[in-house]
Amino acid sequence: MKNIKTNLPVFLMLFVFFSINLFAEDYEGGKKVVRGDKLEVSATNGNIIVSVWDKDEVFIKAKNIDVDDVKDVSFKQNGNVVAFEFKGQDSENFYMEVSIPAYLILDFSTGGGNVSIKNKVNGPVEISTGGGNVSLNDVGNILSISTGGGNILVGNVSDKVEISTGGGEVKVASALKNLEVSTGGGNITIGSIGGKAEISTGGGNISVGNASSGIEISTGGGNIKLDGANGSIEVSTGGGNISLKNVKGSVEANTAGGNILAEFSAPINSSIELNTASGDINIKIPADSKAYIIATVYAGKIISDADSDKLIKSDFEAATINFDKSNLIKKFVLNGGGSNIELNTASGKIKIDKR
């Protein structure tokens, strides 16, 4: 009796394993393809795992299909479109292994699984999943990804990128053209961007290496870091810090409760506006910039002359110093004046450095 009790858990595990496999089937099939062809893969659920090979053929292994769902498998070829479809509802452990040549146009969708492409692909790629993760290597064309709530990891993309997730993390190594990224609440990390960019998250941090053109960044409450930009910059956060380094062009930066650092790598020739409700502002400006600077601290109390030098420090000599009730306002004229620079903080300090 003792031996029966000891072996009972093992017996139950074996029973469950063989029961699952007894009522599940696999499907395998292949289709010949040429350059310019498109592969469409659609499933109610399940992961999609893609590998690239050197054959002019699409080969699909569909695993763990419940016997009641076998009738819901379809694999057809019509002209330049190869389509695999799975409409089953009972196959909980279903997934697909897909082998393709790199040149195919890809359109993948799954109701709730992960999508993974292990190698570089050259055609346009469109991927959607109801709530899984998406991971890709390099893409040589347009890329579009959407997921209801998973993480997205992408390598280098040679064309424009559109990415959205309901609440996951997003990482992109680089995009050579325009980029749009949004997530409901995760962090976003982008290496470099060759075109214009729109990046937003409901509450995570955002980090961008370099942007070659105009960029818009917003987060509901995280930090923003931009290490380089040549075009216009618009950034906002509900309560984090903002760091802008090696930037050129116009800048508008707003935070409800963090510090702002802005370092300019070339003489300023566009408008600059930096606003924080309760943090410090540090701006670093090339010495040969031509600009008018208005720096304001809304202190909420009477400010003495001694305190004014502590609240607003500058390597440039102030042209005027005004006290508007409990507000301190210092104005600077750089090299005869030029572009407008506005610096505003409600309860922090302002520092203006000469580079």
C-alpha positions in Angstrom: 0.0 0.0 0.0 2.9 2.3 0.8 4.4 1.8 -2.7 1.1 2.7 -4.4 0.9 6.0 -2.5 4.5 6.8 -3.3 4.0 6.3 -7.1 0.5 7.8 -7.4 1.8 11.4 -8.2 4.0 10.0 -10.9 1.2 8.0 -12.4 -1.1 11.0 -12.4 1.5 13.1 -14.3 2.0 10.4 -16.9 -1.8 10.0 -17.3 -2.2 13.7 -17.9 0.7 13.8 -20.3 -0.5 10.9 -22.4 -4.1 12.2 -22.3 -3.1 15.5 -23.7 -1.1 14.0 -26.5 -3.8 11.3 -27.2 -6.4 14.0 -28.0 -4.0 16.3 -29.9 -2.6 16.2 -33.4 0.1 18.0 -35.4 -0.1 19.5 -38.9 2.8 20.0 -41.3 2.7 21.6 -44.8 4.8 23.5 -47.3 4.2 25.9 -50.2 6.7 27.0 -52.9 7.2 30.8 -53.0 9.1 33.5 -55.0 10.2 37.1 -54.3 7.2 39.4 -54.0 5.0 36.7 -52.4 3.2 37.4 -49.1 2.6 35.1 -46.1 -0.5 35.6 -44.0 -0.7 33.6 -40.7 -3.8 34.0 -38.6 -4.8 32.1 -35.4 -7.3 32.5 -32.6 -4.5 31.8 -30.1 -1.0 30.4 -29.9 2.6 31.4 -30.3 4.2 32.0 -33.7 7.9 31.1 -33.9 9.6 32.1 -37.2 13.0 31.0 -38.5 14.6 32.1 -41.8 16.2 29.5 -44.2 17.6 29.6 -47.7 14.8 27.6 -49.4 12.1 29.1 -51.6 9.5 27.5 -49.5 7.2 28.3 -46.6 7.0 25.3 -44.2 4.6 25.4 -41.2 4.4 23.0 -38.3 1.2 23.5 -36.3 1.5 21.7 -32.9 -1.0 20.4 -30.3 -4.2 20.8 -32.3 -7.2 19.4 -30.4 -9.0 16.8 -32.3 -12.1 19.0 -32.3 -10.1 21.8 -34.0 -8.5 19.8 -36.8 -11.2 20.9 -39.2 -10.4 24.6 -38.4 -6.9 24.4 -40.0 -6.5 25.9 -43.4 -3.3 26.2 -45.5 -3.8 27.7 -49.0 -2.0 29.4 -51.8 -3.7 31.9 -54.1 -1.5 33.7 -56.6 1.2 35.5 -54.7 -0.5 35.0 -51.3 0.2 32.0 -49.0 -2.4 31.9 -46.1 -2.4 29.7 -43.0 -5.4 30.1 -40.8 -6.4 28.4 -37.5 -9.9 29.1 -36.1 -9.9 26.4 -33.3 -11.2 27.2 -29.9 -10.2 24.1 -27.8 -6.4 23.9 -28.5 -5.0 25.5 -25.4 -1.4 24.4 -26.1 -1.4 25.2 -29.8 1.6 26.9 -31.4 3.2 27.3 -34.8 6.8 26.8 -36.1 7.2 28.7 -39.4 10.2 28.5 -41.7 10.5 31.1 -44.5 12.9 32.8 -46.9 13.9 36.3 -45.8 12.3 38.1 -48.8 8.7 37.4 -48.0 6.1 40.0 -47.1 4.8 39.0 -43.6 1.4 39.5 -42.0 1.0 37.6 -38.7 -1.9 37.8 -36.2 -2.8 35.7 -33.1 -5.5 36.3 -30.6 -3.3 35.9 -27.6 0.2 34.4 -28.2 3.8 35.5 -28.6 5.4 36.2 -32.0 9.1 35.7 -32.5 11.2 36.1 -35.6 14.7 34.9 -34.9 16.6 36.1 -38.0 16.7 39.2 -40.2 13.8 39.6 -42.7 13.8 41.9 -45.7 10.1 42.4 -46.6 7.5 44.6 -44.9 6.3 43.1 -41.6 2.9 43.5 -39.9 2.3 41.7 -36.6 -0.6 41.8 -34.2 -1.4 39.9 -31.1 -4.2 40.2 -28.5 -1.8 40.2 -25.6 1.5 38.5 -26.2 5.1 39.6 -26.5 6.8 40.3 -29.9 10.5 40.0 -30.6 12.3 40.5 -33.9 15.8 40.7 -35.3 16.6 43.3 -38.0 13.9 44.3 -40.5 14.8 45.6 -44.0 11.5 47.3 -44.7 8.4 48.8 -43.1 7.5 47.4 -39.7 4.1 47.6 -37.9 3.5 45.9 -34.5 0.5 46.0 -32.1 -0.2 44.0 -29.0 -2.8 44.3 -26.4 -0.4 44.3 -23.5 2.9 42.6 -24.2 6.6 43.6 -24.5 8.1 44.5 -27.9 11.8 44.0 -28.7 13.1 45.0 -32.2 16.5 45.2 -33.8 17.5 47.6 -36.6 14.7 48.7 -39.0 15.6 50.1 -42.4 12.3 51.9 -43.0 9.5 53.5 -40.9 8.2 51.9 -37.7 4.8 51.9 -36.0 4.5 50.2 -32.7 1.8 50.1 -30.0 1.2 48.0 -26.9 -1.5 48.3 -24.3 1.0 48.2 -21.4 4.3 46.6 -22.1 7.9 47.7 -22.5 9.3 48.7 -26.0 12.9 48.5 -27.2 14.1 49.4 -30.7 17.7 49.3 -31.6 17.3 51.8 -34.5 14.9 53.1 -37.2 16.3 54.7 -40.3 13.1 56.6 -41.1 10.0 57.9 -39.2 9.0 56.2 -36.0 5.8 56.1 -33.9 5.8 54.2 -30.6 3.1 54.1 -27.9 2.5 52.0 -24.8 -0.1 52.3 -22.1 2.4 52.2 -19.2 5.8 50.6 -20.0 9.3 52.0 -20.5 10.5 52.9 -24.0 14.1 52.6 -25.2 15.1 53.7 -28.7 18.7 53.6 -29.9 18.6 56.0 -32.9 16.0 57.5 -35.3 16.7 58.6 -38.9 13.4 60.5 -39.4 10.7 62.2 -37.4 9.4 60.5 -34.2 6.4 60.4 -31.9 6.9 58.5 -28.7 4.5 58.2 -25.8 3.8 56.1 -22.7 1.1 56.3 -20.0 3.6 56.2 -17.2 7.0 54.8 -17.9 10.5 56.2 -18.6 11.6 57.1 -22.2 15.2 57.0 -23.4 16.3 57.9 -26.9 19.9 57.8 -28.2 19.7 60.2 -31.2 17.0 61.7 -33.4 18.0 63.1 -36.8 14.8 65.1 -37.3 11.9 66.5 -35.2 10.8 64.5 -32.2 7.8 64.5 -29.8 8.1 62.6 -26.5 5.5 62.3 -23.7 5.0 60.2 -20.6 2.4 60.4 -17.9 4.9 60.3 -15.1 8.3 59.0 -16.0 11.7 60.4 -16.8 12.7 61.5 -20.3 16.3 61.2 -21.7 17.4 62.3 -25.1 21.1 62.1 -26.0 21.0 64.0 -29.3 18.6 65.7 -31.8 19.0 67.9 -34.8 15.4 69.1 -35.3 12.6 70.5 -33.2 12.0 68.9 -29.8 8.7 68.7 -27.8 8.8 66.7 -24.5 6.5 66.5 -21.6 6.1 64.4 -18.4 3.6 64.4 -15.7 6.2 64.3 -12.9 9.7 63.1 -14.0 13.0 64.6 -14.9 14.0 65.7 -18.4 17.5 65.4 -19.8 18.3 66.8 -23.3 21.9 66.5 -24.4 23.7 67.4 -27.6 20.6 69.0 -29.1 20.0 71.6 -31.8 16.9 73.4 -33.0 13.8 74.5 -31.1 12.9 73.0 -27.7 9.7 72.9 -25.6 10.0 70.9 -22.4 7.5 70.6 -19.6 7.4 68.6 -16.4 4.9 68.9 -13.5 7.5 68.0 -10.9 11.0 67.2 -12.1 14.3 68.8 -13.0 15.2 69.9 -16.6 18.7 69.7 -18.1 19.2 71.0 -21.7 22.6 71.1 -23.3 23.0 72.7 -26.7 25.8 71.6 -29.1 25.5 74.5 -31.5 24.6 78.2 -31.2 20.9 78.7 -30.5 18.9 79.9 -33.5 15.4 78.8 -32.5 13.0 79.4 -29.7 13.5 77.6 -26.4 11.0 77.1 -23.6 11.6 75.1 -20.4 9.0 74.8 -17.7 8.8 72.9 -14.4 6.3 73.2 -11.6 8.7 72.4 -8.8 12.2 71.3 -10.1 15.4 73.0 -11.1 16.4 74.1 -14.6 20.0 73.9 -15.9 20.6 75.1 -19.5 24.0 75.1 -21.2 24.4 77.5 -24.1 27.3 78.0 -26.6 28.9 81.3 -25.8 28.4 82.7 -29.4 24.6 82.2 -29.3 22.5 85.3 -30.1 19.4 85.2 -27.8 17.1 86.9 -25.4 16.7 85.0 -22.1 13.9 85.5 -19.6 14.3 83.4 -16.5 11.5 83.4 -13.9 11.2 81.8 -10.5 7.7 81.9 -9.0 8.9 81.7 -5.4 5.6 82.6 -3.7 7.4 84.9 -1.2 9.3 88.2 -1.1 12.8 87.6 -2.4 15.9 89.5 -1.2 18.7 90.6 -3.5 21.0 88.0 -1.9 18.5 85.2 -2.5 18.0 86.3 -6.1 21.6 85.3 -7.0 21.0 81.9 -5.4 17.8 81.3 -7.3 19.0 82.3 -10.7 22.7 81.8 -11.5 24.3 82.6 -14.8 27.6 82.8 -16.6 26.1 85.7 -18.6 25.6 89.1 -17.1 21.9 90.0 -16.6 20.6 93.0 -18.4 17.8 93.6 -16.0 16.5 92.1 -12.7 12.9 92.6 -11.8 10.8 91.7 -8.7 7.2 91.2 -9.7 5.5 90.8 -6.3 6.9 87.5 -5.1 8.4 86.5 -8.5 12.0 86.9 -9.6 12.6 87.7 -13.2 16.1 88.1 -14.8 16.6 89.0 -18.4 19.7 88.5 -20.5 20.8 89.7 -23.9 23.4 87.4 -25.5 25.5 88.9 -28.3 23.0 91.6 -29.2 20.0 89.3 -28.9 18.2 86.9 -31.3 16.1 83.8 -30.5 13.8 83.8 -27.4 14.6 81.6 -24.5 12.1 81.2 -21.6 12.9 79.4 -18.4 10.2 79.0 -15.7 10.1 77.2 -12.4 7.6 77.5 -9.6 9.8 76.6 -6.7 13.2 75.5 -8.0 16.4 77.2 -9.1 17.7 78.2 -12.6 21.3 77.9 -13.7 22.5 79.2 -17.1 25.9 77.9 -18.1 28.1 79.2 -20.9 29.6 76.5 -23.1 
